C-alpha cells in the first residue's frame, strides 16, 4: 500500500503539517544531506590527493 502523501502545505496556514507530511519532508532532507556529504567527502579526498602530489613534486619524494 504505497499511497502518495499530499504535500500541499503552507507555513502561512494555522494548522500544523500532518505526521505523514513531516515524515516525507524528513526523508527528503535526509537524502539531501547524504548526497551533500558524499560530494563534500569527494572534494576533500581530491584536495588531499592533489596536495600530497604537489608536495611530492616539490620535495621530490618517490
mmJSON file of the N, C-alpha and C atoms, coordinates in Angstrom:
{"data_MODEL":{"atom_site":{
"group_PDB":["ATOM","ATOM","ATOM","ATOM","ATOM","ATOM","ATOM","ATOM","ATOM","ATOM","ATOM","ATOM","ATOM","ATOM","ATOM","ATOM","ATOM","ATOM","ATOM","ATOM","ATOM","ATOM","ATOM","ATOM","ATOM","ATOM","ATOM","ATOM","ATOM","ATOM","ATOM","ATOM","ATOM","ATOM","ATOM","ATOM","ATOM","ATOM","ATOM","ATOM","ATOM","ATOM","ATOM","ATOM","ATOM","ATOM","ATOM","ATOM","ATOM","ATOM","ATOM","ATOM","ATOM","ATOM","ATOM","ATOM","ATOM","ATOM","ATOM","ATOM","ATOM","ATOM","ATOM","ATOM","ATOM","ATOM","ATOM","ATOM","ATOM","ATOM","ATOM","ATOM","ATOM","ATOM","ATOM","ATOM","ATOM","ATOM","ATOM","ATOM","ATOM","ATOM","ATOM","ATOM","ATOM","ATOM","ATOM","ATOM","ATOM","ATOM","ATOM","ATOM","ATOM","ATOM","ATOM","ATOM","ATOM","ATOM","ATOM","ATOM","ATOM","ATOM","ATOM","ATOM","ATOM","ATOM","ATOM","ATOM","ATOM","ATOM","ATOM","ATOM","ATOM","ATOM","ATOM","ATOM","ATOM","ATOM","ATOM","ATOM","ATOM","ATOM","ATOM","ATOM","ATOM","ATOM","ATOM","ATOM","ATOM","ATOM","ATOM","ATOM","ATOM","ATOM","ATOM","ATOM","ATOM","ATOM","ATOM","ATOM","ATOM","ATOM","ATOM","ATOM","ATOM","ATOM","ATOM","ATOM","ATOM","ATOM","ATOM","ATOM","ATOM","ATOM","ATOM","ATOM","ATOM","ATOM","ATOM","ATOM","ATOM","ATOM","ATOM","ATOM","ATOM","ATOM","ATOM","ATOM","ATOM","ATOM","ATOM","ATOM","ATOM","ATOM","ATOM","ATOM","ATOM","ATOM","ATOM","ATOM","ATOM","ATOM","ATOM","ATOM","ATOM","ATOM"],
"id":[1,2,3,4,5,6,7,8,9,10,11,12,13,14,15,16,17,18,19,20,21,22,23,24,25,26,27,28,29,30,31,32,33,34,35,36,37,38,39,40,41,42,43,44,45,46,47,48,49,50,51,52,53,54,55,56,57,58,59,60,61,62,63,64,65,66,67,68,69,70,71,72,73,74,75,76,77,78,79,80,81,82,83,84,85,86,87,88,89,90,91,92,93,94,95,96,97,98,99,100,101,102,103,104,105,106,107,108,109,110,111,112,113,114,115,116,117,118,119,120,121,122,123,124,125,126,127,128,129,130,131,132,133,134,135,136,137,138,139,140,141,142,143,144,145,146,147,148,149,150,151,152,153,154,155,156,157,158,159,160,161,162,163,164,165,166,167,168,169,170,171,172,173,174,175,176,177,178,179,180,181,182,183,184,185,186],
"type_symbol":["N","C","C","N","C","C","N","C","C","N","C","C","N","C","C","N","C","C","N","C","C","N","C","C","N","C","C","N","C","C","N","C","C","N","C","C","N","C","C","N","C","C","N","C","C","N","C","C","N","C","C","N","C","C","N","C","C","N","C","C","N","C","C","N","C","C","N","C","C","N","C","C","N","C","C","N","C","C","N","C","C","N","C","C","N","C","C","N","C","C","N","C","C","N","C","C","N","C","C","N","C","C","N","C","C","N","C","C","N","C","C","N","C","C","N","C","C","N","C","C","N","C","C","N","C","C","N","C","C","N","C","C","N","C","C","N","C","C","N","C","C","N","C","C","N","C","C","N","C","C","N","C","C","N","C","C","N","C","C","N","C","C","N","C","C","N","C","C","N","C","C","N","C","C","N","C","C","N","C","C","N","C","C","N","C","C"],
"label_atom_id":["N","CA","C","N","CA","C","N","CA","C","N","CA","C","N","CA","C","N","CA","C","N","CA","C","N","CA","C","N","CA","C","N","CA","C","N","CA","C","N","CA","C","N","CA","C","N","CA","C","N","CA","C","N","CA","C","N","CA","C","N","CA","C","N","CA","C","N","CA","C","N","CA","C","N","CA","C","N","CA","C","N","CA","C","N","CA","C","N","CA","C","N","CA","C","N","CA","C","N","CA","C","N","CA","C","N","CA","C","N","CA","C","N","CA","C","N","CA","C","N","CA","C","N","CA","C","N","CA","C","N","CA","C","N","CA","C","N","CA","C","N","CA","C","N","CA","C","N","CA","C","N","CA","C","N","CA","C","N","CA","C","N","CA","C","N","CA","C","N","CA","C","N","CA","C","N","CA","C","N","CA","C","N","CA","C","N","CA","C","N","CA","C","N","CA","C","N","CA","C","N","CA","C","N","CA","C","N","CA","C","N","CA","C","N","CA","C"],
"label_alt_id":[null,null,null,null,null,null,null,null,null,null,null,null,null,null,null,null,null,null,null,null,null,null,null,null,null,null,null,null,null,null,null,null,null,null,null,null,null,null,null,null,null,null,null,null,null,null,null,null,null,null,null,null,null,null,null,null,null,null,null,null,null,null,null,null,null,null,null,null,null,null,null,null,null,null,null,null,null,null,null,null,null,null,null,null,null,null,null,null,null,null,null,null,null,null,null,null,null,null,null,null,null,null,null,null,null,null,null,null,null,null,null,null,null,null,null,null,null,null,null,null,null,null,null,null,null,null,null,null,null,null,null,null,null,null,null,null,null,null,null,null,null,null,null,null,null,null,null,null,null,null,null,null,null,null,null,null,null,null,null,null,null,null,null,null,null,null,null,null,null,null,null,null,null,null,null,null,null,null,null,null,null,null,null,null,null,null],
"label_comp_id":["UNK","UNK","UNK","UNK","UNK","UNK","UNK","UNK","UNK","UNK","UNK","UNK","UNK","UNK","UNK","UNK","UNK","UNK","UNK","UNK","UNK","UNK","UNK","UNK","UNK","UNK","UNK","UNK","UNK","UNK","UNK","UNK","UNK","UNK","UNK","UNK","UNK","UNK","UNK","UNK","UNK","UNK","UNK","UNK","UNK","UNK","UNK","UNK","UNK","UNK","UNK","UNK","UNK","UNK","UNK","UNK","UNK","UNK","UNK","UNK","UNK","UNK","UNK","UNK","UNK","UNK","UNK","UNK","UNK","UNK","UNK","UNK","UNK","UNK","UNK","UNK","UNK","UNK","UNK","UNK","UNK","UNK","UNK","UNK","UNK","UNK","UNK","UNK","UNK","UNK","UNK","UNK","UNK","UNK","UNK","UNK","UNK","UNK","UNK","UNK","UNK","UNK","UNK","UNK","UNK","UNK","UNK","UNK","UNK","UNK","UNK","UNK","UNK","UNK","UNK","UNK","UNK","UNK","UNK","UNK","UNK","UNK","UNK","UNK","UNK","UNK","UNK","UNK","UNK","UNK","UNK","UNK","UNK","UNK","UNK","UNK","UNK","UNK","UNK","UNK","UNK","UNK","UNK","UNK","UNK","UNK","UNK","UNK","UNK","UNK","UNK","UNK","UNK","UNK","UNK","UNK","UNK","UNK","UNK","UNK","UNK","UNK","UNK","UNK","UNK","UNK","UNK","UNK","UNK","UNK","UNK","UNK","UNK","UNK","UNK","UNK","UNK","UNK","UNK","UNK","UNK","UNK","UNK","UNK","UNK","UNK"],
"label_asym_id":["A","A","A","A","A","A","A","A","A","A","A","A","A","A","A","A","A","A","A","A","A","A","A","A","A","A","A","A","A","A","A","A","A","A","A","A","A","A","A","A","A","A","A","A","A","A","A","A","A","A","A","A","A","A","A","A","A","A","A","A","A","A","A","A","A","A","A","A","A","A","A","A","A","A","A","A","A","A","A","A","A","A","A","A","A","A","A","A","A","A","A","A","A","A","A","A","A","A","A","A","A","A","A","A","A","A","A","A","A","A","A","A","A","A","A","A","A","A","A","A","A","A","A","A","A","A","A","A","A","A","A","A","A","A","A","A","A","A","A","A","A","A","A","A","A","A","A","A","A","A","A","A","A","A","A","A","A","A","A","A","A","A","A","A","A","A","A","A","A","A","A","A","A","A","A","A","A","A","A","A","A","A","A","A","A","A"],
"label_entity_id":["1","1","1","1","1","1","1","1","1","1","1","1","1","1","1","1","1","1","1","1","1","1","1","1","1","1","1","1","1","1","1","1","1","1","1","1","1","1","1","1","1","1","1","1","1","1","1","1","1","1","1","1","1","1","1","1","1","1","1","1","1","1","1","1","1","1","1","1","1","1","1","1","1","1","1","1","1","1","1","1","1","1","1","1","1","1","1","1","1","1","1","1","1","1","1","1","1","1","1","1","1","1","1","1","1","1","1","1","1","1","1","1","1","1","1","1","1","1","1","1","1","1","1","1","1","1","1","1","1","1","1","1","1","1","1","1","1","1","1","1","1","1","1","1","1","1","1","1","1","1","1","1","1","1","1","1","1","1","1","1","1","1","1","1","1","1","1","1","1","1","1","1","1","1","1","1","1","1","1","1","1","1","1","1","1","1"],
"label_seq_id":[1,1,1,2,2,2,3,3,3,4,4,4,5,5,5,6,6,6,7,7,7,8,8,8,9,9,9,10,10,10,11,11,11,12,12,12,13,13,13,14,14,14,15,15,15,16,16,16,17,17,17,18,18,18,19,19,19,20,20,20,21,21,21,22,22,22,23,23,23,24,24,24,25,25,25,26,26,26,27,27,27,28,28,28,29,29,29,30,30,30,31,31,31,32,32,32,33,33,33,34,34,34,35,35,35,36,36,36,37,37,37,38,38,38,39,39,39,40,40,40,41,41,41,42,42,42,43,43,43,44,44,44,45,45,45,46,46,46,47,47,47,48,48,48,49,49,49,50,50,50,51,51,51,52,52,52,53,53,53,54,54,54,55,55,55,56,56,56,57,57,57,58,58,58,59,59,59,60,60,60,61,61,61,62,62,62],
"pdbx_PDB_ins_code":[null,null,null,null,null,null,null,null,null,null,null,null,null,null,null,null,null,null,null,null,null,null,null,null,null,null,null,null,null,null,null,null,null,null,null,null,null,null,null,null,null,null,null,null,null,null,null,null,null,null,null,null,null,null,null,null,null,null,null,null,null,null,null,null,null,null,null,null,null,null,null,null,null,null,null,null,null,null,null,null,null,null,null,null,null,null,null,null,null,null,null,null,null,null,null,null,null,null,null,null,null,null,null,null,null,null,null,null,null,null,null,null,null,null,null,null,null,null,null,null,null,null,null,null,null,null,null,null,null,null,null,null,null,null,null,null,null,null,null,null,null,null,null,null,null,null,null,null,null,null,null,null,null,null,null,null,null,null,null,null,null,null,null,null,null,null,null,null,null,null,null,null,null,null,null,null,null,null,null,null,null,null,null,null,null,null],
"Cartn_x":[0.847,0.0,0.889,1.235,2.138,1.348,0.657,-0.114,0.731,0.583,1.339,0.79,1.699,1.321,1.012,-0.088,-0.443,0.509,1.408,2.416,1.986,0.704,0.198,0.153,1.02,1.084,1.766,1.355,1.97,2.247,3.377,3.705,2.755,2.018,1.08,-0.222,-0.457,-1.681,-1.604,-2.775,-2.846,-2.681,-2.684,-2.585,-1.154,-0.838,0.465,0.442,1.6,1.626,1.335,0.818,0.5,1.784,1.656,2.806,3.357,2.463,2.904,3.683,3.223,3.944,5.309,5.351,6.636,7.591,7.074,7.898,8.494,7.681,8.157,9.22,8.988,9.956,11.287,11.242,12.469,13.204,12.465,13.123,13.867,13.226,13.868,15.09,14.977,16.11,17.264,16.952,17.985,18.695,17.93,18.538,19.452,18.995,19.816,21.119,21.029,22.21,23.197,22.691,23.595,24.283,23.554,24.137,25.206,24.883,25.848,27.084,26.88,28.003,28.94,28.384,29.206,29.977,29.336,30.022,31.18,30.945,31.994,33.125,32.778,33.798,34.695,34.095,34.885,35.793,35.266,36.08,37.259,37.035,38.12,39.164,38.717,39.644,40.482,39.848,40.585,41.577,41.193,42.105,43.307,43.068,44.18,45.129,44.578,45.409,46.202,45.534,46.202,47.324,47.074,48.097,49.273,48.987,50.048,50.906,50.274,51.031,51.894,51.378,52.151,53.357,53.162,54.277,55.328,54.872,55.825,56.677,56.05,56.812,57.806,57.349,58.196,59.378,59.17,60.223,60.869,60.436,60.974,60.907,59.744,59.501,59.034,59.662,59.251,57.88],
"Cartn_y":[-1.185,0.0,1.243,1.702,2.843,4.036,4.749,5.908,7.161,8.074,9.32,10.238,10.96,11.907,13.243,13.848,15.177,16.186,16.734,17.655,19.109,19.341,20.703,21.271,22.21,22.813,24.17,25.09,26.412,26.805,27.415,27.902,29.019,29.568,30.645,30.115,28.813,28.227,28.152,28.108,27.992,26.567,25.596,24.197,23.693,22.656,22.011,20.99,20.702,19.63,18.291,17.365,16.048,15.265,14.2,13.334,12.762,12.425,11.884,12.925,14.183,15.251,15.477,15.508,15.694,14.548,13.325,12.165,12.292,12.716,12.872,13.972,15.064,16.169,15.686,14.955,14.472,13.468,12.644,11.727,12.513,13.559,14.376,15.099,15.629,16.314,15.327,14.124,13.105,12.756,12.62,12.316,13.446,14.684,15.843,15.878,15.645,15.685,14.588,13.374,12.279,12.584,13.156,13.494,14.588,15.624,16.702,16.201,15.322,14.757,14.011,13.223,12.461,13.399,14.461,15.433,16.096,16.483,17.122,16.138,14.889,13.87,13.69,13.654,13.512,14.717,15.918,17.124,17.12,16.76,16.736,15.7,14.517,13.462,13.916,14.553,15.046,16.13,17.017,18.073,17.492,16.491,15.843,15.198,14.49,13.823,14.851,15.911,16.946,17.604,17.888,18.499,17.55,16.276,15.284,15.184,15.15,15.059,16.303,17.457,18.69,18.659,18.22,18.111,17.114,16.002,15.005,15.606,16.378,17.001,18.026,18.853,19.912,19.331,18.257,17.692,16.467,16.143,15.003,13.719,13.472,12.243,11.176,9.993,8.938,8.385],
"Cartn_z":[0.0,0.0,0.0,-1.176,-1.322,-1.845,-0.957,-1.379,-1.213,-2.142,-2.102,-1.019,-0.379,0.668,0.006,0.395,-0.112,0.519,-0.291,0.222,0.078,-0.148,-0.218,1.19,1.471,2.8,2.68,3.527,3.555,4.996,5.235,6.576,7.013,6.07,6.382,6.983,6.884,7.416,8.934,9.567,11.025,11.519,10.627,11.032,10.877,11.62,11.53,10.394,9.806,8.812,9.484,8.709,9.262,9.523,10.305,10.56,9.269,8.338,7.048,6.26,6.294,5.596,6.238,7.568,8.25,7.948,7.913,7.602,6.199,5.245,3.867,3.782,4.478,4.492,5.063,6.169,6.801,5.919,5.163,4.226,3.155,2.617,1.582,2.14,3.35,3.977,4.179,4.648,4.849,3.556,2.469,1.169,0.724,0.901,0.525,1.323,2.625,3.488,3.099,2.836,2.444,1.112,0.171,-1.13,-0.967,-0.199,0.016,0.767,1.734,2.486,1.536,0.636,-0.311,-1.238,-1.714,-2.574,-1.826,-0.582,0.216,0.498,0.815,1.076,-0.143,-1.333,-2.56,-2.771,-2.528,-2.702,-1.743,-0.499,0.483,0.093,-0.311,-0.722,-1.909,-2.894,-4.057,-3.657,-2.749,-2.299,-1.562,-0.726,-0.022,-1.026,-1.995,-3.003,-3.821,-4.241,-5.035,-4.233,-2.952,-2.103,-1.9,-1.674,-1.498,-2.754,-3.917,-5.172,-5.369,-5.017,-5.134,-4.193,-2.976,-2.027,-2.511,-3.065,-3.589,-4.702,-5.584,-6.679,-6.136,-5.211,-4.673,-3.887,-3.177,-2.328,-2.956,-4.165,-4.929,-4.12,-3.551,-2.795,-3.786,-3.747,-4.695,-4.392],
"occupancy":[1.0,1.0,1.0,1.0,1.0,1.0,1.0,1.0,1.0,1.0,1.0,1.0,1.0,1.0,1.0,1.0,1.0,1.0,1.0,1.0,1.0,1.0,1.0,1.0,1.0,1.0,1.0,1.0,1.0,1.0,1.0,1.0,1.0,1.0,1.0,1.0,1.0,1.0,1.0,1.0,1.0,1.0,1.0,1.0,1.0,1.0,1.0,1.0,1.0,1.0,1.0,1.0,1.0,1.0,1.0,1.0,1.0,1.0,1.0,1.0,1.0,1.0,1.0,1.0,1.0,1.0,1.0,1.0,1.0,1.0,1.0,1.0,1.0,1.0,1.0,1.0,1.0,1.0,1.0,1.0,1.0,1.0,1.0,1.0,1.0,1.0,1.0,1.0,1.0,1.0,1.0,1.0,1.0,1.0,1.0,1.0,1.0,1.0,1.0,1.0,1.0,1.0,1.0,1.0,1.0,1.0,1.0,1.0,1.0,1.0,1.0,1.0,1.0,1.0,1.0,1.0,1.0,1.0,1.0,1.0,1.0,1.0,1.0,1.0,1.0,1.0,1.0,1.0,1.0,1.0,1.0,1.0,1.0,1.0,1.0,1.0,1.0,1.0,1.0,1.0,1.0,1.0,1.0,1.0,1.0,1.0,1.0,1.0,1.0,1.0,1.0,1.0,1.0,1.0,1.0,1.0,1.0,1.0,1.0,1.0,1.0,1.0,1.0,1.0,1.0,1.0,1.0,1.0,1.0,1.0,1.0,1.0,1.0,1.0,1.0,1.0,1.0,1.0,1.0,1.0,1.0,1.0,1.0,1.0,1.0,1.0],
"B_iso_or_equiv":[0.0,0.0,0.0,0.0,0.0,0.0,0.0,0.0,0.0,0.0,0.0,0.0,0.0,0.0,0.0,0.0,0.0,0.0,0.0,0.0,0.0,0.0,0.0,0.0,0.0,0.0,0.0,0.0,0.0,0.0,0.0,0.0,0.0,0.0,0.0,0.0,0.0,0.0,0.0,0.0,0.0,0.0,0.0,0.0,0.0,0.0,0.0,0.0,0.0,0.0,0.0,0.0,0.0,0.0,0.0,0.0,0.0,0.0,0.0,0.0,0.0,0.0,0.0,0.0,0.0,0.0,0.0,0.0,0.0,0.0,0.0,0.0,0.0,0.0,0.0,0.0,0.0,0.0,0.0,0.0,0.0,0.0,0.0,0.0,0.0,0.0,0.0,0.0,0.0,0.0,0.0,0.0,0.0,0.0,0.0,0.0,0.0,0.0,0.0,0.0,0.0,0.0,0.0,0.0,0.0,0.0,0.0,0.0,0.0,0.0,0.0,0.0,0.0,0.0,0.0,0.0,0.0,0.0,0.0,0.0,0.0,0.0,0.0,0.0,0.0,0.0,0.0,0.0,0.0,0.0,0.0,0.0,0.0,0.0,0.0,0.0,0.0,0.0,0.0,0.0,0.0,0.0,0.0,0.0,0.0,0.0,0.0,0.0,0.0,0.0,0.0,0.0,0.0,0.0,0.0,0.0,0.0,0.0,0.0,0.0,0.0,0.0,0.0,0.0,0.0,0.0,0.0,0.0,0.0,0.0,0.0,0.0,0.0,0.0,0.0,0.0,0.0,0.0,0.0,0.0,0.0,0.0,0.0,0.0,0.0,0.0],
"pdbx_formal_charge":[null,null,null,null,null,null,null,null,null,null,null,null,null,null,null,null,null,null,null,null,null,null,null,null,null,null,null,null,null,null,null,null,null,null,null,null,null,null,null,null,null,null,null,null,null,null,null,null,null,null,null,null,null,null,null,null,null,null,null,null,null,null,null,null,null,null,null,null,null,null,null,null,null,null,null,null,null,null,null,null,null,null,null,null,null,null,null,null,null,null,null,null,null,null,null,null,null,null,null,null,null,null,null,null,null,null,null,null,null,null,null,null,null,null,null,null,null,null,null,null,null,null,null,null,null,null,null,null,null,null,null,null,null,null,null,null,null,null,null,null,null,null,null,null,null,null,null,null,null,null,null,null,null,null,null,null,null,null,null,null,null,null,null,null,null,null,null,null,null,null,null,null,null,null,null,null,null,null,null,null,null,null,null,null,null,null],
"auth_seq_id":[1,1,1,2,2,2,3,3,3,4,4,4,5,5,5,6,6,6,7,7,7,8,8,8,9,9,9,10,10,10,11,11,11,12,12,12,13,13,13,14,14,14,15,15,15,16,16,16,17,17,17,18,18,18,19,19,19,20,20,20,21,21,21,22,22,22,23,23,23,24,24,24,25,25,25,26,26,26,27,27,27,28,28,28,29,29,29,30,30,30,31,31,31,32,32,32,33,33,33,34,34,34,35,35,35,36,36,36,37,37,37,38,38,38,39,39,39,40,40,40,41,41,41,42,42,42,43,43,43,44,44,44,45,45,45,46,46,46,47,47,47,48,48,48,49,49,49,50,50,50,51,51,51,52,52,52,53,53,53,54,54,54,55,55,55,56,56,56,57,57,57,58,58,58,59,59,59,60,60,60,61,61,61,62,62,62],
"auth_comp_id":["UNK","UNK","UNK","UNK","UNK","UNK","UNK","UNK","UNK","UNK","UNK","UNK","UNK","UNK","UNK","UNK","UNK","UNK","UNK","UNK","UNK","UNK","UNK","UNK","UNK","UNK","UNK","UNK","UNK","UNK","UNK","UNK","UNK","UNK","UNK","UNK","UNK","UNK","UNK","UNK","UNK","UNK","UNK","UNK","UNK","UNK","UNK","UNK","UNK","UNK","UNK","UNK","UNK","UNK","UNK","UNK","UNK","UNK","UNK","UNK","UNK","UNK","UNK","UNK","UNK","UNK","UNK","UNK","UNK","UNK","UNK","UNK","UNK","UNK","UNK","UNK","UNK","UNK","UNK","UNK","UNK","UNK","UNK","UNK","UNK","UNK","UNK","UNK","UNK","UNK","UNK","UNK","UNK","UNK","UNK","UNK","UNK","UNK","UNK","UNK","UNK","UNK","UNK","UNK","UNK","UNK","UNK","UNK","UNK","UNK","UNK","UNK","UNK","UNK","UNK","UNK","UNK","UNK","UNK","UNK","UNK","UNK","UNK","UNK","UNK","UNK","UNK","UNK","UNK","UNK","UNK","UNK","UNK","UNK","UNK","UNK","UNK","UNK","UNK","UNK","UNK","UNK","UNK","UNK","UNK","UNK","UNK","UNK","UNK","UNK","UNK","UNK","UNK","UNK","UNK","UNK","UNK","UNK","UNK","UNK","UNK","UNK","UNK","UNK","UNK","UNK","UNK","UNK","UNK","UNK","UNK","UNK","UNK","UNK","UNK","UNK","UNK","UNK","UNK","UNK","UNK","UNK","UNK","UNK","UNK","UNK"],
"auth_asym_id":["A","A","A","A","A","A","A","A","A","A","A","A","A","A","A","A","A","A","A","A","A","A","A","A","A","A","A","A","A","A","A","A","A","A","A","A","A","A","A","A","A","A","A","A","A","A","A","A","A","A","A","A","A","A","A","A","A","A","A","A","A","A","A","A","A","A","A","A","A","A","A","A","A","A","A","A","A","A","A","A","A","A","A","A","A","A","A","A","A","A","A","A","A","A","A","A","A","A","A","A","A","A","A","A","A","A","A","A","A","A","A","A","A","A","A","A","A","A","A","A","A","A","A","A","A","A","A","A","A","A","A","A","A","A","A","A","A","A","A","A","A","A","A","A","A","A","A","A","A","A","A","A","A","A","A","A","A","A","A","A","A","A","A","A","A","A","A","A","A","A","A","A","A","A","A","A","A","A","A","A","A","A","A","A","A","A"],
"auth_atom_id":["N","CA","C","N","CA","C","N","CA","C","N","CA","C","N","CA","C","N","CA","C","N","CA","C","N","CA","C","N","CA","C","N","CA","C","N","CA","C","N","CA","C","N","CA","C","N","CA","C","N","CA","C","N","CA","C","N","CA","C","N","CA","C","N","CA","C","N","CA","C","N","CA","C","N","CA","C","N","CA","C","N","CA","C","N","CA","C","N","CA","C","N","CA","C","N","CA","C","N","CA","C","N","CA","C","N","CA","C","N","CA","C","N","CA","C","N","CA","C","N","CA","C","N","CA","C","N","CA","C","N","CA","C","N","CA","C","N","CA","C","N","CA","C","N","CA","C","N","CA","C","N","CA","C","N","CA","C","N","CA","C","N","CA","C","N","CA","C","N","CA","C","N","CA","C","N","CA","C","N","CA","C","N","CA","C","N","CA","C","N","CA","C","N","CA","C","N","CA","C","N","CA","C","N","CA","C","N","CA","C","N","CA","C","N","CA","C"],
"pdbx_PDB_model_num":[1,1,1,1,1,1,1,1,1,1,1,1,1,1,1,1,1,1,1,1,1,1,1,1,1,1,1,1,1,1,1,1,1,1,1,1,1,1,1,1,1,1,1,1,1,1,1,1,1,1,1,1,1,1,1,1,1,1,1,1,1,1,1,1,1,1,1,1,1,1,1,1,1,1,1,1,1,1,1,1,1,1,1,1,1,1,1,1,1,1,1,1,1,1,1,1,1,1,1,1,1,1,1,1,1,1,1,1,1,1,1,1,1,1,1,1,1,1,1,1,1,1,1,1,1,1,1,1,1,1,1,1,1,1,1,1,1,1,1,1,1,1,1,1,1,1,1,1,1,1,1,1,1,1,1,1,1,1,1,1,1,1,1,1,1,1,1,1,1,1,1,1,1,1,1,1,1,1,1,1,1,1,1,1,1,1]
}}}
